[in-house]
Amino acid sequence: MYQSIFIVIAFLFFGNTAVFAQSKTTNPIVKDSLKPIDIDPLTPAKAAFFSAILPGLGQAYNKKYWKIPLVYGAIGTSLYFYISSNTKYQDYRDAYKRRLEGYSDDQFNYLDTNRLITAQKFYQRNRDLSALFVVGFYALNIIDANVDAALIQFNVNEKLSVRPNLYPDVVTFKTNVGLTLNYNF
Protein backbone atom coordinates (compact mmCIF):
# COMPACT_ATOMS: atom_id res chain seq x y z
CA MET A 1 0.00 0.00 0.00
CA TYR A 2 2.74 2.43 0.96
CA GLN A 3 4.69 1.58 -2.19
CA SER A 4 1.79 2.53 -4.45
CA ILE A 5 1.29 5.84 -2.61
CA PHE A 6 5.02 6.56 -2.92
CA ILE A 7 4.96 5.74 -6.65
CA VAL A 8 1.99 8.08 -7.26
CA ILE A 9 3.64 10.92 -5.32
CA ALA A 10 6.98 10.37 -7.05
CA PHE A 11 5.30 10.30 -10.48
CA LEU A 12 3.45 13.54 -9.78
CA PHE A 13 6.58 15.22 -8.45
CA PHE A 14 9.03 14.12 -11.15
CA GLY A 15 6.47 14.33 -13.96
CA ASN A 16 5.71 17.98 -13.18
CA THR A 17 9.40 18.77 -12.78
CA ALA A 18 10.21 17.40 -16.23
CA VAL A 19 7.40 19.36 -17.87
CA PHE A 20 8.40 22.48 -15.97
CA ALA A 21 12.07 22.17 -16.91
CA GLN A 22 11.42 21.48 -20.58
CA SER A 23 8.81 24.18 -21.04
CA LYS A 24 10.81 26.90 -19.32
CA THR A 25 13.25 27.43 -22.15
CA THR A 26 11.01 26.75 -25.13
CA ASN A 27 7.84 28.77 -24.41
CA PRO A 28 8.18 32.55 -24.50
CA ILE A 29 5.77 34.85 -22.70
CA VAL A 30 2.89 35.66 -25.04
CA LYS A 31 1.13 39.02 -25.06
CA ASP A 32 -2.66 38.80 -25.42
CA SER A 33 -4.14 41.60 -27.51
CA LEU A 34 -7.37 41.69 -25.51
CA LYS A 35 -5.76 42.03 -22.07
CA PRO A 36 -3.08 44.40 -20.88
CA ILE A 37 -1.38 41.65 -18.81
CA ASP A 38 1.26 39.20 -19.96
CA ILE A 39 0.28 35.55 -20.31
CA ASP A 40 2.80 33.09 -18.99
CA PRO A 41 2.11 29.57 -20.30
CA LEU A 42 4.11 28.07 -17.42
CA THR A 43 1.84 29.45 -14.69
CA PRO A 44 -0.41 26.34 -14.55
CA ALA A 45 2.62 24.04 -14.42
CA LYS A 46 4.19 26.13 -11.65
CA ALA A 47 1.00 26.09 -9.61
CA ALA A 48 0.66 22.32 -10.00
CA PHE A 49 4.32 21.82 -9.12
CA PHE A 50 3.97 23.94 -5.97
CA SER A 51 0.85 22.02 -4.92
CA ALA A 52 2.64 18.73 -5.50
CA ILE A 53 5.48 19.80 -3.21
CA LEU A 54 3.23 21.14 -0.44
CA PRO A 55 -0.57 20.93 -0.57
CA GLY A 56 -2.04 24.42 -0.64
CA LEU A 57 1.09 26.11 -1.97
CA GLY A 58 -0.33 26.20 -5.50
CA GLN A 59 -3.48 27.88 -4.18
CA ALA A 60 -1.29 30.46 -2.44
CA TYR A 61 0.61 30.98 -5.71
CA ASN A 62 -2.72 31.65 -7.43
CA LYS A 63 -3.69 34.01 -4.59
CA LYS A 64 -6.72 31.86 -3.73
CA TYR A 65 -5.95 31.84 -0.01
CA TRP A 66 -9.46 30.84 1.02
CA LYS A 67 -8.94 27.39 -0.55
CA ILE A 68 -5.94 26.50 1.64
CA PRO A 69 -8.03 25.59 4.75
CA LEU A 70 -10.28 23.47 2.53
CA VAL A 71 -7.27 21.56 1.17
CA TYR A 72 -5.83 20.92 4.62
CA GLY A 73 -9.26 20.13 6.05
CA ALA A 74 -9.96 17.49 3.40
CA ILE A 75 -6.53 15.88 3.52
CA GLY A 76 -6.30 16.16 7.32
CA THR A 77 -9.72 14.64 7.94
CA SER A 78 -8.99 11.73 5.61
CA LEU A 79 -5.60 11.22 7.26
CA TYR A 80 -7.23 11.29 10.72
CA PHE A 81 -9.69 8.56 9.72
CA TYR A 82 -6.86 6.54 8.16
CA ILE A 83 -4.82 6.64 11.37
CA SER A 84 -7.85 5.93 13.56
CA SER A 85 -9.01 2.98 11.47
CA ASN A 86 -5.49 1.58 11.26
CA THR A 87 -5.10 1.75 15.06
CA LYS A 88 -8.42 -0.03 15.63
CA TYR A 89 -7.58 -2.60 12.97
CA GLN A 90 -4.27 -3.36 14.69
CA ASP A 91 -6.02 -3.67 18.08
CA TYR A 92 -8.56 -6.18 16.79
CA ARG A 93 -5.88 -8.03 14.85
CA ASP A 94 -3.65 -8.36 17.92
CA ALA A 95 -6.60 -9.57 19.99
CA TYR A 96 -7.45 -12.13 17.33
CA LYS A 97 -3.86 -13.38 17.22
CA ARG A 98 -3.85 -13.74 21.01
CA ARG A 99 -7.10 -15.71 20.81
CA LEU A 100 -5.50 -18.10 18.34
CA GLU A 101 -2.62 -18.60 20.79
CA GLY A 102 -5.08 -19.51 23.52
CA TYR A 103 -5.20 -16.30 25.56
CA SER A 104 -8.51 -14.66 26.43
CA ASP A 105 -7.37 -11.76 28.60
CA ASP A 106 -7.52 -9.06 25.90
CA GLN A 107 -9.63 -5.89 25.95
CA PHE A 108 -12.24 -7.52 23.71
CA ASN A 109 -13.02 -10.51 25.93
CA TYR A 110 -16.75 -9.85 25.44
CA LEU A 111 -16.44 -10.63 21.69
CA ASP A 112 -16.14 -14.06 20.14
CA THR A 113 -13.61 -14.93 17.41
CA ASN A 114 -16.03 -14.33 14.53
CA ARG A 115 -16.77 -10.81 15.79
CA LEU A 116 -13.04 -10.07 15.96
CA ILE A 117 -12.65 -11.15 12.34
CA THR A 118 -15.62 -9.01 11.30
CA ALA A 119 -14.21 -5.99 13.15
CA GLN A 120 -10.82 -6.49 11.49
CA LYS A 121 -12.38 -6.53 8.03
CA PHE A 122 -14.49 -3.47 8.81
CA TYR A 123 -11.58 -1.34 10.00
CA GLN A 124 -9.29 -2.61 7.26
CA ARG A 125 -11.82 -1.54 4.64
CA ASN A 126 -12.25 1.87 6.29
CA ARG A 127 -8.47 2.29 6.46
CA ASP A 128 -8.07 1.49 2.77
CA LEU A 129 -10.90 3.85 1.76
CA SER A 130 -9.38 6.61 3.88
CA ALA A 131 -6.03 6.11 2.14
CA LEU A 132 -7.79 6.45 -1.22
CA PHE A 133 -9.41 9.68 -0.02
CA VAL A 134 -6.04 11.07 1.10
CA VAL A 135 -4.52 10.36 -2.32
CA GLY A 136 -7.66 11.62 -4.08
CA PHE A 137 -7.75 14.93 -2.19
CA TYR A 138 -4.00 15.35 -2.77
CA ALA A 139 -4.50 14.88 -6.51
CA LEU A 140 -7.56 17.15 -6.47
CA ASN A 141 -5.43 19.83 -4.80
CA ILE A 142 -2.91 19.65 -7.66
CA ILE A 143 -5.62 19.67 -10.34
CA ASP A 144 -7.37 22.62 -8.71
CA ALA A 145 -4.17 24.67 -8.62
CA ASN A 146 -3.45 23.87 -12.26
CA VAL A 147 -6.95 24.72 -13.51
CA ASP A 148 -7.14 27.87 -11.40
CA ALA A 149 -3.83 29.13 -12.79
CA ALA A 150 -5.01 28.46 -16.34
CA LEU A 151 -8.33 30.22 -15.77
CA ILE A 152 -6.69 33.29 -14.23
CA GLN A 153 -5.19 34.01 -17.64
CA PHE A 154 -8.53 33.59 -19.41
CA ASN A 155 -9.96 36.81 -20.80
CA VAL A 156 -13.18 37.79 -19.04
CA ASN A 157 -13.64 41.23 -20.54
CA GLU A 158 -16.92 43.13 -20.53
CA LYS A 159 -16.42 43.85 -24.24
CA LEU A 160 -16.80 40.14 -24.98
CA SER A 161 -20.36 38.95 -24.67
CA VAL A 162 -22.69 36.22 -25.84
CA ARG A 163 -26.31 37.32 -25.88
CA PRO A 164 -29.48 35.68 -27.16
CA ASN A 165 -31.07 37.56 -30.02
CA LEU A 166 -34.71 37.51 -31.15
CA TYR A 167 -35.35 38.69 -34.71
CA PRO A 168 -38.31 38.36 -37.10
CA ASP A 169 -38.08 36.36 -40.30
CA VAL A 170 -38.50 38.70 -43.28
CA VAL A 171 -40.77 36.34 -45.22
CA THR A 172 -43.02 34.70 -42.57
CA PHE A 173 -42.66 37.32 -39.81
CA LYS A 174 -42.18 34.54 -37.25
CA THR A 175 -39.79 35.17 -34.41
CA ASN A 176 -36.44 33.42 -34.80
CA VAL A 177 -34.07 32.77 -31.97
CA GLY A 178 -30.35 33.18 -32.48
CA LEU A 179 -27.13 33.55 -30.58
CA THR A 180 -24.72 36.38 -31.32
CA LEU A 181 -21.14 36.88 -30.32
CA ASN A 182 -20.36 40.58 -30.08
CA TYR A 183 -17.07 42.36 -29.57
CA ASN A 184 -17.33 46.09 -28.91
CA PHE A 185 -14.31 48.27 -29.69
Phi, psi and omega in degrees: 000313181293329179293320180291323177295318179297320180295318179296315180294317179295320178297315180296319182291308184285328177296316178291326180294318181294317179295319181295317182290322181286321184284339186297321184269340187261338184254112177282165176285129185257136178265124179273134183286340182271342183237146179279001181261158177278143178256122178254114183292347180272353183303314177298322179292322178296314180298317179294321179296316180295321178290332177288325179289308181220117180304133180097342181290326176293324176292323176293322177298324178277359182063035174252067187295333182291343180276342184298314176298328178294319179297310181291328176295317181292311181292319181294319179295316178296320179293321177300312180293329176296311182295317180296314180293323178294319179297315180293323177299315180296323178297312180293325179293316178296321178295321179295318178297320178294325178295321179294333178278351176106358179273148177226024183258029181275178181287348181250040183291347177276353180255145174274177186296321179296323178292326177294320178295317179298318179295321177300313181296320180298310182287331175293318178295316178297322178297315181294320177295321178295323177295321176296321178293321177299311180295321179296316179291328176295315178293321178297325176299316180292316180296319180297317179296320180295311182294319179299317180294325178289322182284338176298325182277356182285137182282118177237069184266148178292338180289337177270128179208151173237117184232143174288149183226128176254127180217147181278146175285136185289337182267308186263349182060022174276152180280128176255148178250133179219173179233128181242145174248114184247141172232117181264130179273000000 
